[in-house]
Amino acid sequence: MSRVAPAPRRQRSRGVAALELALSLVFLVPLVMGMLDFGYYFYIGTNAEEAARAGVRQALRSGAGALCTTVGSLNAIAQEMTVATGTPGPGCNGGAAYCYMNEPPLNMGGAGSATTVTMTCLHPGSIPVEPVNPTYRIVVRVDFVPALGFFKALMPPGATSDKVSYTARMTASN
């Protein structure tokens, strides 16, 4: 009676590695795509928050507190700080927050992105709880195309259907 030798272990497990790779990719690909999408989203968010801080710093340092009490001067201050979507020039005259988002290295005002910065000045008597000093509120909204768009449905919608939005708000008073 002749006995057949068992097949070497390597030949028996030939397809197992390919099967394991295929099954693990089902979980790894969405994980990596989510990391890219949300990493870019949080990168934009962190920079929008810093831009809002820069805008509040500019408003506080501008000495506009005394001018904030009249409607005409409030409009002049807000016009200086409020910038609609556009391309910054070499001097970037849109205020600190707008310049932060639209100058290198971020360049968030270019193709596929839109940055809007608005400032409001709440002076004593304009809100139910009157602050002693004027209160500045800066809102930085960035509409941008996500890195991959794989998880776009989980992010806040932007101005158009292909974009998502991040809004940073910062409030401060003298």
C-alpha positions, 0 to 999 in steps of 0.5 A: 500500500502506497501512501501519498505524501501530504501537500506542503503547507504553502500550497494549501494556503495559497488563496488565503492571503488574497482572501484576507486582503480582500476582506480587510480592504472592505474596512480599510478603504472607507477608513482611509477615505474618511481620514482624508475627508475629515482630516481636510475638513478639520484642517479648514476648520482650524484655519477658519477658527484662527482667521476669526481670532485674527479678525477679532484681534484686528477689531479690538486693536483698531480702536473702533470701540468709541465709533461703534456706538453710532450707526454710520460709524458701525457701517464703516467698520463693518464695511472694512471687515466684511468681504465677499468672495473674491481673489485677494490682491498683493496688499489684501485689503479685506481685513485680517481674517479674510487675508489669513484665509486667502493668502498663501499657504491657504489660498481659500478664495481660489477656484473651488473655494469661497471665504466670507468674513462678516463682522458685527459690532454690538454696542451697549443698548443693542442687545438685552444684556448690555455689555460695558464695552462694545462686543465684536462678532466675527463670522468666517464661513468657508465653502470648499470642495472636500478632499475626496467627497466620499463622506460629503453627506456627513458634512454641513452642506455648502453654497452649492451641491458640490461643496461643504461648509465650515463656519467659525464664530468668534466674539470678544469685547474690550 
